[in-house]
Amino acid sequence: MTNLADTSPEAGSHESPSGSVSRGLVLVLARPCGLAVANLYYAQPLLHELAVAFGASPAGAGLVVTVTQAGYAVGLLFLVPLGNLLERRSLVVMVLGAAAASLVGSALAGSLAVFEAAALAVGCTSVVAQVLVPMAAEGRACTTASSPRSEGDQPARRAPARRRAASPPRGHPDRAVPAGRHRAARSTNR
């Protein structure tokens, strides 16, 4: 595991000595992925407040969630494929800029129609996660950046391997021998 406070020459690079993406870069990429995807769901707990603020019916305010998800589908269809045609770094900067502008637009919306238009843009720009993940490009970086759940699963998968590595190999004199088999184990080890 790479220590983020490591002062070795490799610490400044984005690749660890094994050739995979460093843990620091993975964390840098995971945060915008999580925040971008969260943009899709911010309005859901606020639907009642949106209906009251804009003087709309609950069904009209509920349309905000649908419009946001429709924007996400549009972004998947039209923005994500641009990652294969344009330089990904510049595409990420453009999409994140558009995401920020659409979030500001939703904050300044004076009517439900304007808010829904901004929600469409928010959904469309939330696909930045699907552009960032290929930038990570290698092994562990892709699973960590795209799935918050995988971060929690990894230590559980590695724990048995650590226990095996920490215990001496079979037949080693330091390995614990179950009671009753002590003499048989000693006679076979000699």
Residue pairs with C-beta under 8 A, 6 or more apart in sequence:
1 23
2 11
2 16
2 22
2 23
2 24
4 23
4 24
10 16
10 17
13 22
14 21
14 22
14 25
15 21
15 22
16 22
16 23
19 138
20 138
20 139
20 140
20 141
21 136
21 137
21 138
21 139
21 140
21 141
25 136
25 141
26 136
26 140
26 141
26 144
26 145
29 132
29 133
29 135
29 136
29 141
29 145
30 144
30 145
30 148
30 151
32 96
32 128
32 129
32 132
33 128
33 129
33 132
33 133
33 145
33 146
34 129
34 148
36 96
36 99
36 125
36 126
36 127
36 128
36 129
36 132
37 126
37 129
39 68
39 99
39 103
39 122
39 123
39 125
39 126
40 68
40 69
40 72
40 122
40 123
40 126
43 50
43 64
43 65
43 68
43 119
44 65
47 58
47 61
47 62
47 64
47 65
48 58
48 61
50 56
50 61
50 64
50 112
50 115
51 57
51 58
51 60
51 61
54 60
54 61
54 111
54 112
54 115
56 112
60 112
61 112
63 116
64 112
64 115
64 116
64 119
67 116
67 119
67 120
67 123
68 119
68 120
68 122
68 123
69 123
70 120
70 123
71 119
71 120
71 121
71 122
71 123
71 124
71 125
71 126
72 123
72 124
72 126
72 127
73 123
74 120
74 123
74 124
75 123
75 124
75 125
75 126
75 127
76 127
76 130
79 91
79 95
79 124
79 125
79 127
79 131
80 127
80 130
80 131
82 91
82 131
83 91
83 130
83 131
83 134
88 131
88 134
88 135
89 135
91 131
92 128
92 131
92 132
92 135
95 125
95 127
95 128
95 131
96 125
96 128
98 121
98 124
98 125
99 122
99 125
99 126
99 128
101 121
102 118
102 121
102 122
102 124
102 125
103 118
103 122
105 114
105 117
105 118
105 121
106 115
106 118
106 119
106 122
109 115
109 118
129 145
129 146
132 145
133 142
133 145
133 146
136 142
136 144
136 145
140 154
143 150
143 154
144 150
144 151
144 154
167 175
168 174
168 175
169 175
171 188
171 189
173 189
177 185
177 186
